[in-house]
Amino acid sequence: MKWIARAAMAFALLGLAGCIPELMNKTPSQAPIAYGPATERQIEVALQRYSGMILAMDASAVADMYAPDGVWERQSGPLQGRDAIRGALASTGGVRVLSNEMTTAYLSYNGPAVVQTGDFKQSARLPDGKIVNAAGKFEATWVRSTQGDWWIRRMVTRPAK
């Protein structure tokens, strides 16, 4: 009888382990992505939300749009993870974003991700009062959380030459 109880316990633990990714040493799966206009509208809304948060210089909100292990690739070097991104955005040294525009040129589906490319234009005031304008290309890789939110897995901006 003891072996029946032990076998039942082993099967219960295996079943539980399959339900909890952490017990299997796996990362939680991402929500499936449906191809089509609805997903494309959601991605565009998420991009415009991100652009607005950059304009508002809301470091926490911008960082929270990234996946927990998301990467922001920038000229001064990549940052990985929300805390690193939040810290960089919170320490702007007096720079103030005056305008930020991001326009989608193309979307492609890549397995559990959507890759969005486009153009950006940004105007900022430096601590000395000088206004600088930047423009170029961006590439954002979006993934869906298990709760259905769109997160940035990777954001790259490349200034125009």
N, C-alpha and C positions, 0 to 999 in steps of 0.2 A: 504494500500500500504506500510505503514511503516513496518508492520510485515513481509512482503515479503522481503524487503530490509534487515531487521535484520536476518531473517532466512538464506538468501543467505550469509550474512557475517559470521554467525555462522558456516555454512557448509564449507565455504572457510577457516576459521581458523582451523577447525577440520582437513580438508584435509592437510593444511600446517603443522599442528602439527604432523601428521603422517609421513611427509617427513623429519622432522627435529627432531632427537632423543633428543636434548637438551630441546626442548619445552615439551616433554613428560617425562622428567626426566629419560631418558634411556641412556645407553652408546651406542656409535655407534656399529653396528654389524660388525662382522668380515667377510672377504671374504670366500666363501665356499671353501672347500678343496676337490680336486679330488684325489681319491685313485689311486695309481699305480706308475710306474717307473718315470714318469715326476716329480711328487711331491717329490719322494725320491731323485732324482738328485738335485732338487732345495734346499732341506734341506741340502744335503751334501755340495753343493756350499756355502750355508749360513754358515754352520759350519766352513768350511775352511777359509772363509772370517773373521769370528769371531776370529779364531785361529791366523790368520795373524795380525789382529789388536791388539790382546793381545801381540804378539811378538813385534810389532812396538810400543807398549805402548801408543796407541792413545786413551786416556781416552774418548774424546768426541765421536769418531767413535764407540767405544765399547758400550758406554752408549746408543747411538742412535740405536743400534741393539736390544735393549730391548723395549718391549711394554711400553707405558707411565707409566703403573702401574706395570711393570715387577719387579721380585724379583731375586736377586743374593744371594743365600744362601751360606755362607762361615763359616769357623770354628769360627771366631770372632763375628759372629752374622749376621743375614740377613739384606740386604739393599733393600729398595723398592723405585722404581721410578728412572728415568734417572738422576736427579740431585744428588741423594745420591750415585748412582753408579759412576757417573762421578767424584764426589768429592773424593771418596775413591781411585779410580784409579789414579787420578791426584796427590795424596799425598802419593807417594810410599816411601818417606824417603831415596831415593838414591838406592833403589833396581832396578836392571836392568834385564829384562827377556832376556835370551840368546837363548833359544829355546822353542818352544811350539808345541806339536803334539797332535791332537785329532783324534781318530779313532772310527768310528761307529761300534757297535756290533749288534744293533737291532733298528728297527723303529716300532712303533705301532700307530695306529690311535685311537684317543679318542675324538669323536665328532668333534668340530671345531679346534682341536689341533692335532699335531703330537708329540709324545714323542720319543726322541732319546736317547739311552743309548750307552755308549762306554767307552773307555779307554783314559786317558791323560798321557802325560809325559811332564815335564817342567824342565828347568834348569834356574837358576837365580844367579846373582852375588849380594851379599849383600854389603852394604856400606863399610864394612871392607875388601872387596876383596874376601871373602870366596864364593865358588861356592856351591850351594845346588841344589839337584835334588829331584823332587817330582814326584810321579806317583800314579795313582789310577783310580777311576771310575767317570764318569760324567753322569748326566741326564739333558737333555735340553727339555723343553716343548716349542714348536714353535706354533705360531698362525699367521694367515695371516691378514695384515691390509686391509682396504677397497681399498687401492691403489694396493694391490697385493704383497707388500713387506713381507718377513718373519721376524717376531719379536720374541724375546725370552720372553716368559711369565714367565719362571722360569728356573734358572740354578743352579744346585747343583753339587759340586765336593766333592768327598770323597777320601782322601788319602789312599793308600794301607797300611795295618798294618804290 
